[in-house]
Amino acid sequence: MRGLPIALALATTLVLGMAVAPAVAAPKQAVGDRIDLRDEAPTYPALTPFHIDHGFVFEVGDNTIGLSDFVLDMDGTALTADFVQRSPAGEFGLSFQKIWFYNFPTGLTGSHQFTRHYFQACDNDSVPCDGNRINTPVETLTSTTVVTFAP
């Protein structure tokens, strides 16, 4: 008889956990449609799940792979990527991509300013170091897009 309350509490916790689990995105999985910030003034339905992903393509043998970074900010506040995906790119396996994913499972309302920041290792050749040491990550591209989330 003493075990019945514990068993009942455990069963209730298990049932509640199973009911809540489907609302959470699986790890390393994008939610909703992708909003491409390269589009001019995109609009998207309000309160609808979406994700943003951007990144780099590297050639095999590139020794600056680990020094490249991508940062996304929304309305001036840096966001943390939900996950980073590394996968082959191109048809001959001579390159691969590193993509940062930002999930918005509950969507947004109104208009928001998203700014993409790309950082690459400087080499004083294609990426100037401007007085920094070789292989120092420097911001090479910044681009801002306003997305409107309409009802």
N, C-alpha and C positions, 0 to 999 in steps of 0.2 A: 504494500500500500504506500510505503514511503517513496518508492521509485516512480509512482504514477505522476506526481506533480512535476518531477524532473523530466520525465518522458514527454509530458504534455507541453512543457515549456520548450523543449528541444524541437518537437514537431512543429510548434507554432513558429519558432524562429526559422526553421527550414522552409516552411511554406511561405512566410513573408519574404525571405531571401530570394526564393524562386520567382515570386511575383514582381520584385523590384529589378531583378537582373536583366530582363529584356530591354529596359529603358536605358541601359548603359552601353556605350559603344564597346565593341571588342577591342582589346589592345592592338595597337598598330593597324587600325582600320579607319579609313576616312569615312566621315558621316555626310549624308546628303550629297547634293551636286557641288561641283567645283565652281568657285567664282574666280575667273581669270582676271587678275588685276592689270593685265596689259590691255584690256578692253577699255574703251573710252566711256566714262560715266555709266558703269553698269547699274542696273536695277535688279532687285531680287525680292521675292515675296517675304513680307515680314513674318517673324516668328517661325521660320521654316529652317530646318537643319541644313547646314552647308559646311564646306571646308575650303581652305585656301592652301595651295601648295606651290612652292617655287624652289629653285635651287640651281645646281650646276651640272654640266656634263664634263667629264674628265677623260683624257686619253690615257690608255694603259701606259704605265711608266712615269706618269706625272708625279714628281716628288713633292708637290705642294698640296696634295689632296687633303691631308689633315689640317691644313692651315686655312682653308676656305671656310667661310661662315655666311649664314643668311639670318637676318633678324627682321621680324615683322613687327611694326607697331601700329596701334589703333588709337587714333585721337591723341597721339603724342606719348602713349604708354607702351613700352616694349612688352610683347607677348611671349610666352614660353611655348615652344613647339610641343605638340602632343607626341610626336615621334618623328624620327628621321629614317628615310628609306634609302637603301643603297641597292642598285640593281643594274644589270647590263643595259647598255643603250646602243643603238645601231645594230646593223644586221650581221656584222662579222666579229662581234665581241671585242673590238679594239677600243671601246670606250665604255664608261659606265656613268650612271647619274647618282647624285646625292640630292635628295629632295626633302625639304622640311614641310611637315603637315601641321596645320592649325585647324582644329575642329571647333565648330560652333553648334553643338547639338540642340540648343533651344532657339537658335536663330537670333536675329536682332530686329530692332525697329528704328525708324528715323534714318538720318544720314550719318555716315561715319567715314573718317579719313584714314586710309590704310597706307602706310609708307613702307616700301621694301628697301632694305639695306643689304647690299652685297659686299662681302669682304674677301679679298684674295691676297695671297702672299706676294709682296713686292719683289721685283727682281732687277730693277733699274733698266729693264728692256721693254717689255710690253706693259708692265705695271711699275710706275715710278715709285721709288722709296721716299723721296722728299726728305732726305736726311736720316731716315730710319735704317736699321740694319736689314740686310737682305733676308727675305722670308718673313718679315714682319707683316702680319695681316693689316691691310689698309682698305678703307672703304673705296670701292671702285665705281659703284653705281647706287644712286638713291632715286626712287621714283614714287610719287604719291598719286593715289587714286581715291576719289570719293565714290562710295557705294551707297545707293539709296535703297532702303528696305521699305517697300510700300505695302499697304494692306491690300 
